């Protein structure tokens, strides 16, 4: 996950960064929830430490134990709303917020 623009405070160090200006819930440990195509929660996880990159803050995320077989999945970080991804995208760990 990547935050850019006014959502990232300036002056962060290489030790980590967090969201800002309404996005302060985006920080290490923020919840990641995965739903199947029926809307059922199938796995949960959290985001890792944000790393500054140019004018952005990049957060690694991983959710273990997502079962295969759903036509699509929805991913929600913190309370930011669900993002729908195909099974192929989900398997490859690719989604855009």
Gaussian input, Z-matrix of N, CA and C with variables (Angstrom, degrees):
# hf/3-21g

backbone

0 1
 N
 C     1     B1
 C     2     B2     1     A1
 N     3     B3     2     A2     1     D1
 C     4     B4     3     A3     2     D2
 C     5     B5     4     A4     3     D3
 N     6     B6     5     A5     4     D4
 C     7     B7     6     A6     5     D5
 C     8     B8     7     A7     6     D6
 N     9     B9     8     A8     7     D7
 C    10    B10     9     A9     8     D8
 C    11    B11    10    A10     9     D9
 N    12    B12    11    A11    10    D10
 C    13    B13    12    A12    11    D11
 C    14    B14    13    A13    12    D12
 N    15    B15    14    A14    13    D13
 C    16    B16    15    A15    14    D14
 C    17    B17    16    A16    15    D15
 N    18    B18    17    A17    16    D16
 C    19    B19    18    A18    17    D17
 C    20    B20    19    A19    18    D18
 N    21    B21    20    A20    19    D19
 C    22    B22    21    A21    20    D20
 C    23    B23    22    A22    21    D21
 N    24    B24    23    A23    22    D22
 C    25    B25    24    A24    23    D23
 C    26    B26    25    A25    24    D24
 N    27    B27    26    A26    25    D25
 C    28    B28    27    A27    26    D26
 C    29    B29    28    A28    27    D27
 N    30    B30    29    A29    28    D28
 C    31    B31    30    A30    29    D29
 C    32    B32    31    A31    30    D30
 N    33    B33    32    A32    31    D31
 C    34    B34    33    A33    32    D32
 C    35    B35    34    A34    33    D33
 N    36    B36    35    A35    34    D34
 C    37    B37    36    A36    35    D35
 C    38    B38    37    A37    36    D36
 N    39    B39    38    A38    37    D37
 C    40    B40    39    A39    38    D38
 C    41    B41    40    A40    39    D39
 N    42    B42    41    A41    40    D40
 C    43    B43    42    A42    41    D41
 C    44    B44    43    A43    42    D42
 N    45    B45    44    A44    43    D43
 C    46    B46    45    A45    44    D44
 C    47    B47    46    A46    45    D45
 N    48    B48    47    A47    46    D46
 C    49    B49    48    A48    47    D47
 C    50    B50    49    A49    48    D48
 N    51    B51    50    A50    49    D49
 C    52    B52    51    A51    50    D50
 C    53    B53    52    A52    51    D51
 N    54    B54    53    A53    52    D52
 C    55    B55    54    A54    53    D53
 C    56    B56    55    A55    54    D54
 N    57    B57    56    A56    55    D55
 C    58    B58    57    A57    56    D56
 C    59    B59    58    A58    57    D57
 N    60    B60    59    A59    58    D58
 C    61    B61    60    A60    59    D59
 C    62    B62    61    A61    60    D60
 N    63    B63    62    A62    61    D61
 C    64    B64    63    A63    62    D62
 C    65    B65    64    A64    63    D63
 N    66    B66    65    A65    64    D64
 C    67    B67    66    A66    65    D65
 C    68    B68    67    A67    66    D66
 N    69    B69    68    A68    67    D67
 C    70    B70    69    A69    68    D68
 C    71    B71    70    A70    69    D69
 N    72    B72    71    A71    70    D70
 C    73    B73    72    A72    71    D71
 C    74    B74    73    A73    72    D72
 N    75    B75    74    A74    73    D73
 C    76    B76    75    A75    74    D74
 C    77    B77    76    A76    75    D75
 N    78    B78    77    A77    76    D76
 C    79    B79    78    A78    77    D77
 C    80    B80    79    A79    78    D78
 N    81    B81    80    A80    79    D79
 C    82    B82    81    A81    80    D80
 C    83    B83    82    A82    81    D81
 N    84    B84    83    A83    82    D82
 C    85    B85    84    A84    83    D83
 C    86    B86    85    A85    84    D84
 N    87    B87    86    A86    85    D85
 C    88    B88    87    A87    86    D86
 C    89    B89    88    A88    87    D87
 N    90    B90    89    A89    88    D88
 C    91    B91    90    A90    89    D89
 C    92    B92    91    A91    90    D90
 N    93    B93    92    A92    91    D91
 C    94    B94    93    A93    92    D92
 C    95    B95    94    A94    93    D93
 N    96    B96    95    A95    94    D94
 C    97    B97    96    A96    95    D95
 C    98    B98    97    A97    96    D96
 N    99    B99    98    A98    97    D97
 C   100   B100    99    A99    98    D98
 C   101   B101   100   A100    99    D99
 N   102   B102   101   A101   100   D100
 C   103   B103   102   A102   101   D101
 C   104   B104   103   A103   102   D102
 N   105   B105   104   A104   103   D103
 C   106   B106   105   A105   104   D104
 C   107   B107   106   A106   105   D105
 N   108   B108   107   A107   106   D106
 C   109   B109   108   A108   107   D107
 C   110   B110   109   A109   108   D108
 N   111   B111   110   A110   109   D109
 C   112   B112   111   A111   110   D110
 C   113   B113   112   A112   111   D111
 N   114   B114   113   A113   112   D112
 C   115   B115   114   A114   113   D113
 C   116   B116   115   A115   114   D114
 N   117   B117   116   A116   115   D115
 C   118   B118   117   A117   116   D116
 C   119   B119   118   A118   117   D117
 N   120   B120   119   A119   118   D118
 C   121   B121   120   A120   119   D119
 C   122   B122   121   A121   120   D120
 N   123   B123   122   A122   121   D121
 C   124   B124   123   A123   122   D122
 C   125   B125   124   A124   123   D123
 N   126   B126   125   A125   124   D124
 C   127   B127   126   A126   125   D125
 C   128   B128   127   A127   126   D126
 N   129   B129   128   A128   127   D127
 C   130   B130   129   A129   128   D128
 C   131   B131   130   A130   129   D129
 N   132   B132   131   A131   130   D130
 C   133   B133   132   A132   131   D131
 C   134   B134   133   A133   132   D132
 N   135   B135   134   A134   133   D133
 C   136   B136   135   A135   134   D134
 C   137   B137   136   A136   135   D135
 N   138   B138   137   A137   136   D136
 C   139   B139   138   A138   137   D137
 C   140   B140   139   A139   138   D138
 N   141   B141   140   A140   139   D139
 C   142   B142   141   A141   140   D140
 C   143   B143   142   A142   141   D141
 N   144   B144   143   A143   142   D142
 C   145   B145   144   A144   143   D143
 C   146   B146   145   A145   144   D144
 N   147   B147   146   A146   145   D145
 C   148   B148   147   A147   146   D146
 C   149   B149   148   A148   147   D147
 N   150   B150   149   A149   148   D148
 C   151   B151   150   A150   149   D149
 C   152   B152   151   A151   150   D150
 N   153   B153   152   A152   151   D151
 C   154   B154   153   A153   152   D152
 C   155   B155   154   A154   153   D153
 N   156   B156   155   A155   154   D154
 C   157   B157   156   A156   155   D155
 C   158   B158   157   A157   156   D156
 N   159   B159   158   A158   157   D157
 C   160   B160   159   A159   158   D158
 C   161   B161   160   A160   159   D159
 N   162   B162   161   A161   160   D160
 C   163   B163   162   A162   161   D161
 C   164   B164   163   A163   162   D162
 N   165   B165   164   A164   163   D163
 C   166   B166   165   A165   164   D164
 C   167   B167   166   A166   165   D165
 N   168   B168   167   A167   166   D166
 C   169   B169   168   A168   167   D167
 C   170   B170   169   A169   168   D168
 N   171   B171   170   A170   169   D169
 C   172   B172   171   A171   170   D170
 C   173   B173   172   A172   171   D171
 N   174   B174   173   A173   172   D172
 C   175   B175   174   A174   173   D173
 C   176   B176   175   A175   174   D174
 N   177   B177   176   A176   175   D175
 C   178   B178   177   A177   176   D176
 C   179   B179   178   A178   177   D177
 N   180   B180   179   A179   178   D178
 C   181   B181   180   A180   179   D179
 C   182   B182   181   A181   180   D180
 N   183   B183   182   A182   181   D181
 C   184   B184   183   A183   182   D182
 C   185   B185   184   A184   183   D183
 N   186   B186   185   A185   184   D184
 C   187   B187   186   A186   185   D185
 C   188   B188   187   A187   186   D186
 N   189   B189   188   A188   187   D187
 C   190   B190   189   A189   188   D188
 C   191   B191   190   A190   189   D189
 N   192   B192   191   A191   190   D190
 C   193   B193   192   A192   191   D191
 C   194   B194   193   A193   192   D192
 N   195   B195   194   A194   193   D193
 C   196   B196   195   A195   194   D194
 C   197   B197   196   A196   195   D195
 N   198   B198   197   A197   196   D196
 C   199   B199   198   A198   197   D197
 C   200   B200   199   A199   198   D198
 N   201   B201   200   A200   199   D199
 C   202   B202   201   A201   200   D200
 C   203   B203   202   A202   201   D201
 N   204   B204   203   A203   202   D202
 C   205   B205   204   A204   203   D203
 C   206   B206   205   A205   204   D204
 N   207   B207   206   A206   205   D205
 C   208   B208   207   A207   206   D206
 C   209   B209   208   A208   207   D207
 N   210   B210   209   A209   208   D208
 C   211   B211   210   A210   209   D209
 C   212   B212   211   A211   210   D210
 N   213   B213   212   A212   211   D211
 C   214   B214   213   A213   212   D212
 C   215   B215   214   A214   213   D213
 N   216   B216   215   A215   214   D214
 C   217   B217   216   A216   215   D215
 C   218   B218   217   A217   216   D216
 N   219   B219   218   A218   217   D217
 C   220   B220   219   A219   218   D218
 C   221   B221   220   A220   219   D219
 N   222   B222   221   A221   220   D220
 C   223   B223   222   A222   221   D221
 C   224   B224   223   A223   222   D222
 N   225   B225   224   A224   223   D223
 C   226   B226   225   A225   224   D224
 C   227   B227   226   A226   225   D225
 N   228   B228   227   A227   226   D226
 C   229   B229   228   A228   227   D227
 C   230   B230   229   A229   228   D228
 N   231   B231   230   A230   229   D229
 C   232   B232   231   A231   230   D230
 C   233   B233   232   A232   231   D231
 N   234   B234   233   A233   232   D232
 C   235   B235   234   A234   233   D233
 C   236   B236   235   A235   234   D234
 N   237   B237   236   A236   235   D235
 C   238   B238   237   A237   236   D236
 C   239   B239   238   A238   237   D237
 N   240   B240   239   A239   238   D238
 C   241   B241   240   A240   239   D239
 C   242   B242   241   A241   240   D240
 N   243   B243   242   A242   241   D241
 C   244   B244   243   A243   242   D242
 C   245   B245   244   A244   243   D243
 N   246   B246   245   A245   244   D244
 C   247   B247   246   A246   245   D245
 C   248   B248   247   A247   246   D246
 N   249   B249   248   A248   247   D247
 C   250   B250   249   A249   248   D248
 C   251   B251   250   A250   249   D249
 N   252   B252   251   A251   250   D250
 C   253   B253   252   A252   251   D251
 C   254   B254   253   A253   252   D252
 N   255   B255   254   A254   253   D253
 C   256   B256   255   A255   254   D254
 C   257   B257   256   A256   255   D255
 N   258   B258   257   A257   256   D256
 C   259   B259   258   A258   257   D257
 C   260   B260   259   A259   258   D258
 N   261   B261   260   A260   259   D259
 C   262   B262   261   A261   260   D260
 C   263   B263   262   A262   261   D261
 N   264   B264   263   A263   262   D262
 C   265   B265   264   A264   263   D263
 C   266   B266   265   A265   264   D264
 N   267   B267   266   A266   265   D265
 C   268   B268   267   A267   266   D266
 C   269   B269   268   A268   267   D267
 N   270   B270   269   A269   268   D268
 C   271   B271   270   A270   269   D269
 C   272   B272   271   A271   270   D270
 N   273   B273   272   A272   271   D271
 C   274   B274   273   A273   272   D272
 C   275   B275   274   A274   273   D273
 N   276   B276   275   A275   274   D274
 C   277   B277   276   A276   275   D275
 C   278   B278   277   A277   276   D276
 N   279   B279   278   A278   277   D277
 C   280   B280   279   A279   278   D278
 C   281   B281   280   A280   279   D279
 N   282   B282   281   A281   280   D280
 C   283   B283   282   A282   281   D281
 C   284   B284   283   A283   282   D282
 N   285   B285   284   A284   283   D283
 C   286   B286   285   A285   284   D284
 C   287   B287   286   A286   285   D285
 N   288   B288   287   A287   286   D286
 C   289   B289   288   A288   287   D287
 C   290   B290   289   A289   288   D288

   B1=1.4392
   B2=1.5194
   B3=1.3422
   B4=1.4561
   B5=1.5235
   B6=1.3138
   B7=1.4618
   B8=1.5181
   B9=1.3193
   B10=1.4556
   B11=1.5285
   B12=1.3058
   B13=1.4594
   B14=1.5113
   B15=1.3265
   B16=1.4617
   B17=1.5223
   B18=1.3183
   B19=1.4653
   B20=1.5259
   B21=1.3367
   B22=1.4589
   B23=1.5211
   B24=1.3347
   B25=1.4676
   B26=1.5200
   B27=1.3085
   B28=1.4632
   B29=1.5211
   B30=1.3113
   B31=1.4553
   B32=1.5151
   B33=1.3152
   B34=1.4603
   B35=1.5314
   B36=1.3000
   B37=1.4579
   B38=1.5188
   B39=1.3056
   B40=1.4672
   B41=1.5252
   B42=1.3354
   B43=1.4680
   B44=1.5200
   B45=1.2983
   B46=1.4523
   B47=1.5045
   B48=1.3200
   B49=1.4588
   B50=1.5298
   B51=1.3119
   B52=1.4582
   B53=1.5206
   B54=1.3289
   B55=1.4463
   B56=1.5199
   B57=1.3197
   B58=1.4564
   B59=1.5233
   B60=1.3038
   B61=1.4708
   B62=1.5347
   B63=1.3251
   B64=1.4541
   B65=1.5138
   B66=1.3130
   B67=1.4604
   B68=1.5194
   B69=1.3315
   B70=1.4597
   B71=1.5222
   B72=1.3287
   B73=1.4628
   B74=1.5305
   B75=1.3254
   B76=1.4576
   B77=1.5275
   B78=1.3154
   B79=1.4594
   B80=1.5206
   B81=1.3232
   B82=1.4620
   B83=1.5277
   B84=1.3203
   B85=1.4543
   B86=1.5193
   B87=1.3450
   B88=1.4635
   B89=1.5250
   B90=1.3084
   B91=1.4600
   B92=1.5225
   B93=1.3249
   B94=1.4638
   B95=1.5198
   B96=1.3357
   B97=1.4653
   B98=1.5195
   B99=1.3241
   B100=1.4583
   B101=1.5214
   B102=1.3407
   B103=1.4649
   B104=1.5262
   B105=1.3322
   B106=1.4580
   B107=1.5267
   B108=1.3349
   B109=1.4690
   B110=1.5259
   B111=1.3280
   B112=1.4630
   B113=1.5352
   B114=1.3417
   B115=1.4578
   B116=1.5170
   B117=1.3219
   B118=1.4687
   B119=1.5349
   B120=1.3273
   B121=1.4590
   B122=1.5250
   B123=1.3453
   B124=1.4545
   B125=1.5299
   B126=1.3334
   B127=1.4691
   B128=1.5258
   B129=1.3250
   B130=1.4634
   B131=1.5267
   B132=1.3019
   B133=1.4510
   B134=1.5137
   B135=1.3155
   B136=1.4535
   B137=1.5197
   B138=1.3325
   B139=1.4570
   B140=1.5230
   B141=1.3215
   B142=1.4542
   B143=1.5251
   B144=1.3146
   B145=1.4608
   B146=1.5201
   B147=1.3257
   B148=1.4516
   B149=1.5118
   B150=1.3171
   B151=1.4621
   B152=1.5240
   B153=1.3329
   B154=1.4686
   B155=1.5260
   B156=1.3250
   B157=1.4645
   B158=1.5226
   B159=1.3157
   B160=1.4662
   B161=1.5287
   B162=1.3149
   B163=1.4707
   B164=1.5192
   B165=1.3299
   B166=1.4616
   B167=1.5172
   B168=1.3349
   B169=1.4491
   B170=1.5309
   B171=1.3232
   B172=1.4603
   B173=1.5290
   B174=1.3276
   B175=1.4622
   B176=1.5151
   B177=1.3321
   B178=1.4609
   B179=1.5276
   B180=1.3158
   B181=1.4589
   B182=1.5003
   B183=1.3141
   B184=1.4499
   B185=1.5256
   B186=1.3130
   B187=1.4591
   B188=1.5255
   B189=1.3090
   B190=1.4598
   B191=1.5259
   B192=1.3106
   B193=1.4590
   B194=1.5132
   B195=1.3270
   B196=1.4633
   B197=1.5254
   B198=1.3331
   B199=1.4630
   B200=1.5314
   B201=1.3162
   B202=1.4687
   B203=1.5195
   B204=1.3358
   B205=1.4501
   B206=1.5151
   B207=1.3177
   B208=1.4611
   B209=1.5310
   B210=1.3348
   B211=1.4668
   B212=1.5203
   B213=1.3216
   B214=1.4563
   B215=1.5154
   B216=1.3160
   B217=1.4633
   B218=1.5165
   B219=1.3183
   B220=1.4514
   B221=1.5239
   B222=1.3308
   B223=1.4522
   B224=1.5164
   B225=1.3314
   B226=1.4548
   B227=1.5293
   B228=1.3343
   B229=1.4586
   B230=1.5190
   B231=1.3318
   B232=1.4618
   B233=1.5277
   B234=1.3007
   B235=1.4680
   B236=1.5245
   B237=1.3200
   B238=1.4653
   B239=1.5173
   B240=1.2892
   B241=1.4591
   B242=1.5160
   B243=1.3051
   B244=1.4613
   B245=1.5270
   B246=1.3260
   B247=1.4541
   B248=1.5192
   B249=1.3240
   B250=1.4555
   B251=1.5257
   B252=1.3264
   B253=1.4676
   B254=1.5203
   B255=1.3255
   B256=1.4657
   B257=1.5269
   B258=1.3007
   B259=1.4676
   B260=1.5218
   B261=1.3328
   B262=1.4659
   B263=1.5310
   B264=1.3331
   B265=1.4720
   B266=1.5257
   B267=1.3165
   B268=1.4540
   B269=1.5269
   B270=1.3101
   B271=1.4714
   B272=1.5302
   B273=1.3276
   B274=1.4683
   B275=1.5287
   B276=1.3344
   B277=1.4522
   B278=1.5150
   B279=1.3256
   B280=1.4645
   B281=1.5267
   B282=1.3151
   B283=1.4518
   B284=1.5086
   B285=1.3245
   B286=1.4560
   B287=1.5118
   B288=1.3144
   B289=1.4600
   B290=1.5082
   A1=107.61
   A2=116.04
   A3=120.76
   A4=110.65
   A5=116.22
   A6=122.47
   A7=108.16
   A8=116.91
   A9=121.12
   A10=111.06
   A11=116.17
   A12=123.06
   A13=113.67
   A14=116.04
   A15=122.61
   A16=113.51
   A17=117.66
   A18=121.36
   A19=112.82
   A20=116.98
   A21=122.26
   A22=108.39
   A23=118.40
   A24=119.41
   A25=111.24
   A26=116.51
   A27=119.87
   A28=109.49
   A29=116.50
   A30=121.00
   A31=115.45
   A32=118.65
   A33=119.88
   A34=109.68
   A35=116.85
   A36=121.98
   A37=109.83
   A38=116.23
   A39=120.38
   A40=111.76
   A41=117.42
   A42=120.84
   A43=112.61
   A44=118.19
   A45=120.80
   A46=112.88
   A47=115.83
   A48=121.70
   A49=108.11
   A50=115.49
   A51=122.01
   A52=108.76
   A53=115.68
   A54=120.28
   A55=110.64
   A56=115.99
   A57=122.66
   A58=108.39
   A59=116.59
   A60=122.28
   A61=111.58
   A62=115.61
   A63=120.40
   A64=113.90
   A65=117.34
   A66=121.87
   A67=110.93
   A68=116.96
   A69=120.29
   A70=112.99
   A71=118.40
   A72=121.12
   A73=111.26
   A74=116.74
   A75=120.66
   A76=107.95
   A77=114.59
   A78=123.07
   A79=107.90
   A80=115.90
   A81=120.30
   A82=110.17
   A83=115.98
   A84=121.61
   A85=114.72
   A86=118.84
   A87=120.51
   A88=109.20
   A89=116.45
   A90=120.96
   A91=113.27
   A92=114.49
   A93=123.33
   A94=105.72
   A95=116.33
   A96=121.38
   A97=108.55
   A98=116.59
   A99=122.26
   A100=108.47
   A101=115.24
   A102=123.25
   A103=108.33
   A104=117.23
   A105=120.34
   A106=109.56
   A107=116.57
   A108=120.25
   A109=112.78
   A110=118.46
   A111=121.97
   A112=111.52
   A113=116.75
   A114=120.52
   A115=114.32
   A116=116.55
   A117=121.88
   A118=110.18
   A119=116.82
   A120=120.70
   A121=107.79
   A122=116.57
   A123=120.26
   A124=113.05
   A125=117.12
   A126=120.07
   A127=109.62
   A128=115.16
   A129=120.42
   A130=109.11
   A131=115.11
   A132=121.48
   A133=109.05
   A134=116.41
   A135=120.34
   A136=110.02
   A137=116.04
   A138=119.53
   A139=109.39
   A140=114.71
   A141=121.01
   A142=111.90
   A143=115.83
   A144=122.47
   A145=110.70
   A146=116.53
   A147=121.60
   A148=111.01
   A149=115.99
   A150=122.05
   A151=108.76
   A152=116.65
   A153=119.32
   A154=111.13
   A155=115.78
   A156=121.75
   A157=106.89
   A158=116.76
   A159=122.70
   A160=107.90
   A161=118.17
   A162=121.59
   A163=110.30
   A164=116.49
   A165=121.06
   A166=110.46
   A167=114.74
   A168=122.39
   A169=105.80
   A170=116.97
   A171=122.66
   A172=109.11
   A173=116.43
   A174=123.13
   A175=110.80
   A176=117.90
   A177=119.49
   A178=109.17
   A179=116.30
   A180=118.72
   A181=109.75
   A182=113.87
   A183=120.77
   A184=108.15
   A185=115.35
   A186=120.57
   A187=107.43
   A188=115.31
   A189=120.98
   A190=110.77
   A191=115.15
   A192=120.73
   A193=116.22
   A194=118.31
   A195=119.81
   A196=107.95
   A197=117.37
   A198=119.49
   A199=111.88
   A200=116.00
   A201=120.46
   A202=109.64
   A203=115.75
   A204=119.77
   A205=115.48
   A206=119.06
   A207=120.57
   A208=109.01
   A209=117.62
   A210=121.18
   A211=110.86
   A212=115.70
   A213=121.30
   A214=108.10
   A215=115.42
   A216=121.87
   A217=108.60
   A218=115.60
   A219=121.34
   A220=107.28
   A221=115.29
   A222=121.80
   A223=108.07
   A224=116.16
   A225=120.90
   A226=108.71
   A227=116.11
   A228=121.96
   A229=107.57
   A230=115.20
   A231=122.61
   A232=107.88
   A233=117.94
   A234=122.12
   A235=110.47
   A236=117.53
   A237=123.51
   A238=115.21
   A239=119.46
   A240=120.97
   A241=111.49
   A242=115.50
   A243=121.73
   A244=111.46
   A245=114.40
   A246=122.51
   A247=106.06
   A248=117.83
   A249=122.08
   A250=110.31
   A251=115.79
   A252=122.35
   A253=109.23
   A254=115.77
   A255=120.40
   A256=109.45
   A257=116.16
   A258=120.88
   A259=110.83
   A260=116.71
   A261=121.79
   A262=110.73
   A263=116.94
   A264=120.98
   A265=110.69
   A266=116.22
   A267=120.23
   A268=110.55
   A269=116.32
   A270=120.97
   A271=110.84
   A272=116.29
   A273=121.03
   A274=111.77
   A275=116.94
   A276=120.14
   A277=113.47
   A278=116.91
   A279=121.23
   A280=110.52
   A281=114.75
   A282=119.85
   A283=108.33
   A284=116.15
   A285=121.86
   A286=109.45
   A287=115.86
   A288=120.71
   A289=110.01
   D1=139.14
   D2=-178.96
   D3=-128.40
   D4=127.77
   D5=171.99
   D6=-102.77
   D7=139.73
   D8=-179.59
   D9=-134.38
   D10=174.95
   D11=172.49
   D12=63.93
   D13=-137.94
   D14=-176.31
   D15=-69.27
   D16=-5.55
   D17=-179.30
   D18=-86.56
   D19=-2.52
   D20=-178.53
   D21=-121.91
   D22=122.59
   D23=178.43
   D24=-68.81
   D25=147.21
   D26=177.39
   D27=-79.99
   D28=160.94
   D29=176.08
   D30=81.32
   D31=14.68
   D32=177.65
   D33=-70.95
   D34=155.03
   D35=-179.89
   D36=-100.03
   D37=174.65
   D38=178.92
   D39=-71.98
   D40=-4.52
   D41=179.81
   D42=-79.14
   D43=-12.54
   D44=177.68
   D45=148.09
   D46=165.72
   D47=177.48
   D48=-147.87
   D49=165.04
   D50=178.89
   D51=-138.91
   D52=169.31
   D53=175.18
   D54=-69.27
   D55=167.21
   D56=-173.13
   D57=-153.68
   D58=162.85
   D59=171.96
   D60=53.39
   D61=61.72
   D62=-179.82
   D63=92.11
   D64=-9.60
   D65=178.76
   D66=-117.21
   D67=24.00
   D68=-178.03
   D69=-70.07
   D70=-7.81
   D71=173.59
   D72=-78.92
   D73=-11.90
   D74=178.75
   D75=-90.26
   D76=98.47
   D77=-176.77
   D78=-156.96
   D79=168.56
   D80=178.23
   D81=-48.83
   D82=130.85
   D83=178.26
   D84=94.46
   D85=-8.50
   D86=177.94
   D87=-58.98
   D88=142.35
   D89=-174.66
   D90=-71.88
   D91=146.53
   D92=172.13
   D93=-125.58
   D94=123.12
   D95=-178.83
   D96=-118.95
   D97=133.73
   D98=178.72
   D99=-113.92
   D100=130.71
   D101=-179.87
   D102=-115.68
   D103=148.50
   D104=174.63
   D105=-87.69
   D106=-176.97
   D107=-176.28
   D108=-67.03
   D109=-15.68
   D110=176.57
   D111=-89.12
   D112=-2.98
   D113=179.99
   D114=87.31
   D115=8.70
   D116=-179.82
   D117=-86.21
   D118=136.48
   D119=175.18
   D120=-67.17
   D121=124.11
   D122=-178.24
   D123=-114.54
   D124=-15.88
   D125=178.51
   D126=-166.87
   D127=154.58
   D128=176.64
   D129=-135.78
   D130=157.44
   D131=178.24
   D132=-161.84
   D133=-159.20
   D134=179.14
   D135=-151.46
   D136=162.81
   D137=177.87
   D138=-88.79
   D139=155.08
   D140=-179.72
   D141=-90.85
   D142=-167.86
   D143=-179.08
   D144=-68.60
   D145=129.14
   D146=177.41
   D147=-70.77
   D148=139.77
   D149=178.31
   D150=-118.81
   D151=128.73
   D152=177.99
   D153=-64.49
   D154=139.47
   D155=175.95
   D156=-148.70
   D157=110.27
   D158=-174.52
   D159=55.23
   D160=-123.99
   D161=-179.91
   D162=-101.84
   D163=34.89
   D164=-176.34
   D165=-134.53
   D166=167.25
   D167=173.60
   D168=-125.55
   D169=117.73
   D170=-174.63
   D171=-105.54
   D172=124.56
   D173=-178.72
   D174=-110.91
   D175=126.30
   D176=172.63
   D177=-76.28
   D178=148.50
   D179=173.94
   D180=-146.11
   D181=148.03
   D182=-179.45
   D183=-150.86
   D184=136.94
   D185=177.01
   D186=-129.20
   D187=112.69
   D188=-179.08
   D189=-84.94
   D190=153.77
   D191=171.80
   D192=80.92
   D193=19.15
   D194=177.27
   D195=-74.04
   D196=119.33
   D197=-178.16
   D198=-72.27
   D199=145.95
   D200=176.53
   D201=-80.64
   D202=164.80
   D203=171.90
   D204=112.91
   D205=-11.41
   D206=178.28
   D207=-82.57
   D208=145.78
   D209=178.34
   D210=-65.29
   D211=-35.35
   D212=175.95
   D213=-152.90
   D214=168.57
   D215=178.20
   D216=-129.74
   D217=157.39
   D218=172.46
   D219=-121.02
   D220=137.77
   D221=-178.97
   D222=-119.82
   D223=132.46
   D224=178.35
   D225=-127.93
   D226=128.06
   D227=176.89
   D228=-106.96
   D229=125.49
   D230=-175.54
   D231=55.89
   D232=-123.30
   D233=179.24
   D234=-117.80
   D235=27.35
   D236=-169.23
   D237=-83.48
   D238=4.57
   D239=-179.29
   D240=94.60
   D241=160.23
   D242=-175.38
   D243=-90.25
   D244=142.45
   D245=174.71
   D246=-114.97
   D247=127.78
   D248=-178.31
   D249=-92.17
   D250=133.05
   D251=177.68
   D252=-133.33
   D253=150.65
   D254=176.86
   D255=-71.73
   D256=165.51
   D257=176.89
   D258=-58.62
   D259=-40.91
   D260=-179.92
   D261=-63.25
   D262=-45.85
   D263=178.41
   D264=-63.22
   D265=-42.25
   D266=-179.06
   D267=-62.80
   D268=-44.04
   D269=-179.90
   D270=-61.52
   D271=-36.30
   D272=-178.92
   D273=-84.29
   D274=-5.29
   D275=-179.49
   D276=74.01
   D277=25.60
   D278=-176.56
   D279=-107.88
   D280=120.25
   D281=168.81
   D282=-157.33
   D283=156.01
   D284=-177.84
   D285=-122.15
   D286=127.92
   D287=178.02
   D288=-95.93

